[in-house]
Structures are given as C-alpha cells and as structure tokens.
Amino acid sequence: MNQTVDIKELNERIKLESSFVDLLTIEMNKVIVGQKHLVESLLIGLLSDGHILLEGVPGLAKTLAITTLSNIVDAKFSRIQFTPDLLPADLLGTMIYSQKREEFAVKKGPIFTNFVLADEINRAPAKVQSALLEAMQERQVTLGDQTYRLPEPFLVLATQNPIEQEGTYPLPEAQVDRFMLKVVITYPTKAEEQEIIRHNLAQTFSKATSILKPDDIIKARKVVKDVYMDEKIEKYIVDIVFATRFPENYGLERFREMISYGASPRASISLAMAAKAYAFIKRRGYVIPEDVRAVCHDVLRHRIGLSYEAEANNIASEEIISEILNAVEVP
C-alpha cells in the first residue's frame, strides 16, 4: 500500500518536473520538420547522460538538430569535422611553449564544451577516435601531466554516413560501445518534405529560443534516476541482454551461429537508463515494458557482433533484436 502511495506521489512529481519536455519539443519542431524519433533520442541521451551515434545519409538534419538543441539549452557547442588528417591535439588541445613566460601553457581544444558534434566520425583514423575515449567515459582530458575535467553536461553526438565506405575507418568495438544509443535516421514523408521546402524558401528561417540552462539538465538527470523501476522490469532487461549472448536459452537456436558476441553489461545499464528517460519524457514516474521495447533497438543495434554467416544470410542486428523482443517473456 505504501509503495502505491509513493508511486502516486512520484508520478505527480515527475509530471511537474518533466513539464519542460513539451516546451523543448515545441522549440525543436520550430526548426526540425518531422524526425520525431531523432528528437526523442536526443532528449533521452541528454537526460540519461549518454552519448549518441547518428547514422543517416547526408541532408537529414543531423547537424541542424544538434545545433538547435544546444541553442535551446543555451549550452556551449563545438562542431568538429573529422578528416583523415585530423590529429588528437586538434580535438583535445595541446601544450604550447610561451617564450615570454618561459613555460608551457595549456591550449584547450574544442572538446572543452557542453555539446560536441563529431561530424563523420568514421572519417578520422583510430588514433583520433581513441582520443575521444577518455573524454567520453571519464569526462576528463589529460594534457601533459595534468588532467582537466570537462564541463557538465557533456555530450558527444557523432554522425556517420552509412553509404560511403571509401576513405573511412570503422569505429573500434570499444569506441562504439561507449555510445549509449545508435540512432538510424530515415527519410521524411512526402508531407514533411513539402514542409521542409516551405521552411527553407521562407523569407526568414525559424529559430529556436533558449528555454533551459545547463544546470536545468543536471537537475533533470537526478529526477530521471528517481523514476521507479520494478524488479520485474530489471529481470526483463537482463533477459533481453542475455538473449543476445545465449540465444539458444530463449528458443532462438538459429541465431547461435549468427552472433559472434553479445551485448556487454554496459548495454544493460544503458537500457535501464534509457527506459527511465523515456518514461520521464512520457511524463510517467515508473517504467513499463513498452518503455524498454521503445529504446531497445537504439541501445542494442551497435552492440551485437554479427558473424560471417549472418552477413551471408543477410541478417541484420535489427532483425535479431526484434526476434529477441518477441521471444523474451514480457512481465
């Protein structure tokens, strides 16, 4: 009985605390036409302190969505164009010798900001990609013998083009796993495309207004952690992740040869956090199985290693995740 009262109170509190979500969505929609899933995913990443990998062909408003979000939150923003000749120092910064003071001074790189847009991340070699690892995981950067904290909130939003493979360097597994979500962006509908043309041919291009401060996001993250998650939901998340490692235990024997490695424990944490953030966006104080299912593809699609057999049979991780969701018992 006590728990019911608590959940009721929590529900009211979350409804109150999440009121900015609707305002933020309205501001995003002023600039971005359609792309509801992209906007939701950016919000989930922002509220659960997780980095996002966006995959889609050029021209689908990936960069525009990220710059708009940084305007709404009134946060500092850096765009780094990844190219084959990029060096780690171009990203993190370096030590510069000052002749006047006869000592080395730190020149911080563009990564010292709230939102980092790593544009076409797979265009830079592994050395540059791995320079991001410490920043993404520990939220700090080491230059020389000094370690510097990155500002809060800190979010890496990386984009990659799935078509062009020439001159690209596939992201290493350790790097890919650092991304909480991998969001695949699709083309807009006919009506949305017509709206996009109108927007771009208008005399003035709509601009989003700043309605939040970075501190508001940090506060909201604490509230997201308070969203109630039942033990049954926790078990459901663990079952989904274990089904990627041992599909035969869940009646999915045919996938045993298809999966070369399953999702890591980081996937379980990300799935739980993303489900809580999704419930918060939906103005709910508790997580239901539908929340887990809604974020499951984005959390797991880049964490399942496919064997040559899967590639030969044209089986993608999307299909495997959908089958797992159908096979695992919903609480």
N, C-alpha and C positions, 0 to 999 in steps of 0.2 A: 504493500500500500504506500509506504514511504517513498519507494522508488518511483511510483506513478506520479506522486505529487512533485517529486524532484524533476521528473521529465517534463511535466506540465510547466513548471517554473522555468526550466531550461529552455523549453520551446518558446516561451514568451520573451525571454532574454535574447535568444538568437534572432527572433523576428525583429526585435528592436535594433540589435547590433548590426544586422545584415541589411538595414534599410538603404545603405549606400550602394548596394549591388545594383538595384534598379536604376539609380541615378547614373552610375558608371556605365551601365549597358546603354542607356539613352544617349549619353555623350559619345560612346563608341559608334553607335548607329548613325550619328550625325555625319560621320566621315566614312565609315565602312558599311558598304551595302551587302546585306546577307551575311555569309560567313559566321553564322550563329555558333557553330562548333568551335571555330577558331577563337572567337571572343570568350566563350566559356572556358576553353583550355587555358588561355592566357590568365584568366581570373583564378583558375584552380592552381596554376603554377605560382601566381603572386601570393595567394592566401596560404599555400602549404609550403612555401619557401623551396620550391623545386624548379630546376632548370628545364627548358623546353627546346626540343629539336623539331623544327618545322620543315616538312618536306612537301614540295609542290613545284610545279613548273613556273617559270618567271611570269610576273604580271598578275599574281593573285592577291596582291595587297598584303604580303607578309611583312615587308618593311614598314608600310604605312600603318598597319595595325599596332606594331610595336612602338613606333614614334608617337602615335595617338595616345596609347596607354601611358607613356611617360609624361605626356602633356597633362593628362587628366590627374595623374598622381603628383604632378609638379615635382618630378624627380629629375636627377641628373642623368643624361643619356649619352652614350657613345656608340658610334657605328664604326665597326672595323671591317674593312673589306679584305677577306682572306685571299691571298695570291701565292703562287709558288715561291716567290722571292721574299716573302714576309719572314721576319726574324722574331724570336721570342722577345727581344728587347723592344721591338715595335709595339708589342702588346702590353708587356709588364712595366716597361721603363728600364732605366739603367743608371749606373754611377758615372757622373761626369766630373772631370777634374777642373777645379776652379783655380786658375793661376793667381788671381787676386788674393784669394784666401789660403792658397797653397794646401788645399784639401779636396777630397772627393765629396761631391754633393749628390743627393738622390734626385733624379728627374723621374717622377712617376708617369707611368704610361696611361693610355686611355681606359685601361681596365678599372681604374680607381673611380668608379661611378656607380649609380644605382642599377641602371639597365644597360646591359652590354648586348648590342646586336652583332653577333658574329656572322657576317654575311658570307654565304657559300663556304662554310667551314671546311668542307672536304677539298677545297682548292689548295690549302696550305699543307706542307709536309708534316710528318708525325712530330717533329721537334717542336713546332709551333703549337700543334694540337695538344701535346702533353704539357706545354707551359700553362695551359688553362686548367689542368687537373687540380693543382693545389688550390687555385683560386675558387674552383667550383666546389670542392669538397670541404676544405678547411676555412674558406672565406678569408684567406690571407695570401700575401705575396712576399717571397723572400728575395731581397736585392742585396747582393754582397753578403755581409754577415748580419744584416738586420731583417726582421720580419715585420711587415706592416699589415694591419687589419684593413679589410675592405669595408666601405660604408654599408649601413643597413638601411633598407633592404637591398640585397644584391642578387641580381637575377641575370643569368645568361640565356639569351634567346638566340639560338643558332638556326640558320636556314641552310638547306641543301637542295640542289636541283637533281631530281631522280633520273633525268634523261641523259644529260651529257656525262659520259664517264671518262672522256679523254682529258688528260691533264688533271685528274682528281686523285686524291689519296683517301681510300676508305678509312673511316674512323676506327681506331682500335676498340676492341670489346670493352676494355677498362674505361675508355672515354665515353662510349655510347651508354654504358651502364650508369654513368653519372647524371644522365638526363632523366628526369622523373617521367616526362611524357615525350612520346614521339607522335606528333600530330600530322596526319596526312591531309593536305588541303586539296579540295576538289574544285572543279569549275562552278561558276554561279549558274543559276537557272536563267531561262530566257528573259523573264520579267526583271530579274535582278540585273542582268547585263544591260537591259534597256535603261534601268535606273542609273547604272554606272555611267553610261554615255551622257545622260542628262546632267548628272552631278559634275562631270568633267567639262561640259560645254557651257555651264552656267557662268554668269559674269564673275561671281565670287565663289570660291571653294569653301565649303563649310569647315569650320574649325571647332575642335573640342575645347571646352572650358575646364580649367583646373578646379576640381571639386574636393580633392583629397591631398593630404600631406604624407610624406613617407612614414611619419610617426603613426598615422591612422592605420596604415597597413600592418605595422609591427603590432599594434594593439589588436587589430582584427585577427592576426595569426594566433594570438593567445586564446581568443574566443573560439576559433576553429578547433583548437586542441580540446576544448571543453565539450564539443559535440559528443553525445553519448553513443558508444558503440558496444552492442551486446556481445557476450561471449560467443553466441551462435554465429554472429557475423564474422568475428575473428577466425573461428574454425572454418567458415566458408572461404575466407580469403586464403588461409593456409592450404585448404584442399585444392583451390584453383592453382596456386603456385606449385604444389606437389604434383599436380596432374601434368605440369609441363616437364617435370623431372622423371616421373614414373607413370607414363600414360596407361601402361598395362594394368595398373591397380584400379583404374577407373573405367575399365571396359573399352579402352582405346588402344588395343594391341597394335593396330595398323600404323600408329604414329611412333612406335618404339624405334623403328629404323629411320624414321624421318627426322627426329630431333637429335641433334648431336650434343647439345647441352640445354638444360632448362634454365628457368629464371632464378636469380640469386635472392638471398634474404632481403637485399635492398628493394627487390620487387614487392615483397610482402609489405614492407614499411611504406613504400610509395603508394601501393594500392589502398592501404588503410588511410593514409593521409589524404589522398586524392578523393576517396569516398567521403571523408569528413568534410572536405572543402566543397564537394558537390552538394552535400546535404545543406551546408551553410548557404550556398548560392540559391538553393531552392527554399531558403528561409525555414529550415527544419532543424530541430535540436537533437535529432537522433538519426542514425544511419540505417537505411533499409537495403535489402539485397539489390534492388534496382539501381541504387547509387553505385554499388560495386560493379555491376554489369555495365553501367554507363561509362565508367572510366577504364574498364578492363583492357580494351583493345589498345588505347593510347599508352597505358602503363607497360603492357607486356609485348607489344609488337616488335620492339627492338631488343628484347631480352631473350628471345628464343633462337638458338642456333640451329639452322637447318642443314641437314646432311645433303650429300650429292643426290641421294635417292629422292629426297623431297623436291629438289630442283629438277631432276629428270621427270618427275611426275607432275610438275607444275603446281606443287602445293606450297602456298604462301603461309606465313605465320598467322595471317588474318583468319584463314580457314581453320587452322589448328585451335586458335583461341575460341572461335565460335563453337567448334565441336566440344571443347572442354567445358564451356559455359552450359551447353546442352546436357553434358554427361554428369557434371558435378551436381549433387543434390542441393536444392535451394532451401535454406532454413525457413 
